[in-house]
Amino acid sequence: MEIAKISSKGQITIPISVRSALKLRAGDKVVIQEENGRYYFDNASLVAFARAEDDFKGAAKEAGFQNEEEMQKYMMEDIRREVRGY
């Protein structure tokens, strides 16, 4: 169990062991979720990726990708084109 202190501005410092386990770095965002009256937080990027992955299950096969590597390569090339303009 880890303990974090809340500052007067409502901020907390997440202990390094927790940041490491959640793969959090400076500037990352966390998502806070409530379940049965308990609150949990997680790396927002990883949660978003997991949700997108769930939403697209089966879509890669329908699109003709033979394996995950092909899909990732296509996605990275598409992102580069969009971000860098080529």
Summary of the structure (lengths in Angstrom):
residues: 86
radius of gyration: 18.0
end to end distance: 47.7
largest distance: 53.9
contacts: 147
relative contact order: 0.07
helix: 45%
strand: 16%
